[in-house]
Amino acid sequence: GDRLHKAIGPSVDELRDAILDTLKRGGNTIIPTFALERAQDLLYYLREMMNDNQIPTNLPVFLDSPMAISATEIFRRHPECFNPATRENLQHGADPFALRNLHFTRETSESMGINLIKGGALIMAGSGMATGGRVTHHLRHNIWRE
């Protein structure tokens, strides 16, 4: 909000490198996620990285936010809101949010079950500022690990 951010390309590259580094070290990547737009942007870029073989296509990705899941479903139902290139891809069956190993976790018990995964997953959970919500639960179970 109060500063200029780098361009999207270098940011996506930095995200890819962080994911690969975390996987190499045997950990889980935890991304605090805002439910509206940020979660969908991340799903889009993750799909692009998988399509380009920049990250493993079988990487388990968890969207652990009931609100973000609902928002993603609304985005899917309204392709008129996408830019022309994305809209055209959708018309040809390329869902911008479709990842091979994407799991939506709405229920608290499903969210808690993610903590049984000791490494090799990417977990997107609210809140985006990591001040509350499910992401704090995932951070508590993962951040202490070297």
C-alpha positions in Angstrom: 0.0 0.0 0.0 2.6 2.6 0.9 5.4 1.5 -1.4 6.1 0.6 -5.0 6.2 -3.1 -5.7 8.4 -4.8 -8.3 6.9 -5.9 -11.6 4.8 -9.1 -11.7 7.4 -11.1 -13.7 10.2 -10.9 -11.1 7.7 -11.5 -8.4 6.4 -14.7 -10.0 10.0 -15.8 -10.5 10.7 -15.2 -6.8 7.6 -17.2 -5.9 8.8 -20.1 -8.1 12.2 -20.0 -6.5 10.8 -20.0 -3.0 8.6 -23.0 -3.8 11.4 -25.0 -5.4 13.8 -24.1 -2.5 11.2 -25.2 0.1 10.5 -28.5 -1.8 14.2 -29.2 -2.1 14.6 -28.8 1.7 11.6 -31.1 2.3 9.2 -28.5 3.6 5.7 -27.1 2.9 5.2 -23.7 1.3 2.7 -21.6 3.3 1.2 -18.6 1.5 -1.0 -16.2 3.5 -3.7 -15.5 1.1 -6.4 -12.9 0.6 -9.6 -14.6 -0.5 -10.6 -12.2 -3.3 -8.4 -11.9 -6.3 -5.0 -12.7 -4.6 -5.9 -16.4 -4.2 -7.1 -16.5 -7.8 -4.0 -14.7 -9.1 -1.8 -17.3 -7.3 -3.8 -20.2 -8.7 -3.4 -18.8 -12.2 0.4 -18.3 -11.8 0.8 -21.7 -10.2 -1.0 -23.3 -13.2 1.2 -21.3 -15.6 4.4 -22.5 -13.7 3.1 -26.1 -13.9 2.3 -25.9 -17.6 5.8 -24.6 -18.2 7.3 -27.4 -16.1 8.8 -24.8 -13.7 7.4 -26.5 -10.7 6.2 -30.1 -10.3 2.8 -30.7 -11.9 1.9 -33.2 -9.2 2.6 -30.6 -6.4 -0.3 -30.9 -3.9 -1.9 -27.4 -3.6 -4.4 -26.7 -0.9 -6.7 -23.7 -1.0 -7.6 -23.7 2.7 -10.1 -20.8 2.8 -13.9 -21.3 2.4 -14.2 -17.6 1.2 -11.4 -18.0 -1.3 -13.0 -21.3 -2.6 -16.4 -19.5 -3.0 -14.8 -16.6 -4.7 -12.9 -18.9 -7.1 -16.2 -20.6 -8.0 -17.8 -17.2 -8.7 -14.9 -16.2 -10.9 -15.3 -19.4 -12.9 -19.0 -18.7 -13.5 -18.2 -15.2 -14.9 -15.8 -15.4 -17.7 -16.9 -12.1 -19.0 -14.8 -10.5 -16.2 -11.6 -11.9 -17.6 -9.3 -10.2 -20.1 -9.8 -11.3 -23.7 -6.9 -13.8 -23.7 -8.0 -15.6 -20.6 -11.6 -15.6 -21.8 -10.5 -17.2 -25.0 -8.6 -19.8 -23.1 -11.6 -20.6 -21.0 -13.7 -21.0 -24.1 -11.2 -23.6 -25.3 -11.4 -25.5 -22.0 -8.4 -24.0 -20.2 -9.6 -23.2 -16.7 -7.1 -20.6 -15.3 -7.6 -22.1 -11.8 -7.4 -25.8 -12.7 -4.3 -27.4 -11.1 -3.8 -31.1 -11.4 -3.5 -31.7 -7.7 -5.6 -28.8 -6.2 -7.6 -29.5 -3.1 -10.3 -27.2 -1.8 -10.6 -27.5 2.0 -13.8 -25.9 3.4 -14.1 -27.9 6.6 -12.1 -27.3 9.7 -11.3 -31.0 10.0 -9.9 -31.0 6.4 -7.8 -28.0 7.3 -6.4 -29.7 10.3 -5.6 -32.8 8.3 -3.2 -30.9 6.1 -0.9 -30.8 9.0 -0.2 -34.5 8.6 1.7 -33.6 5.5 5.3 -33.0 6.6 6.7 -31.8 3.3 6.1 -31.4 -0.4 2.9 -29.3 -0.4 1.8 -25.8 -1.0 -0.8 -24.4 1.4 -2.7 -21.2 0.6 -4.8 -20.0 3.6 -6.3 -16.9 5.0 -5.7 -14.4 6.4 -3.5 -12.5 3.9 -1.7 -10.5 6.6 -1.1 -13.7 8.7 -2.7 -12.1 11.7 -5.5 -14.7 12.1 -7.4 -17.4 10.4 -6.3 -20.8 9.2 -2.8 -19.6 8.0 -1.7 -19.1 11.6 -2.6 -22.8 12.3 -0.4 -23.9 9.3 2.4 -21.6 10.3 2.4 -23.0 13.9 2.8 -26.5 12.5 5.5 -25.7 9.9 7.5 -22.5 10.6 9.6 -24.0 13.3 11.0 -26.6 10.9 14.4 -25.7 9.5 
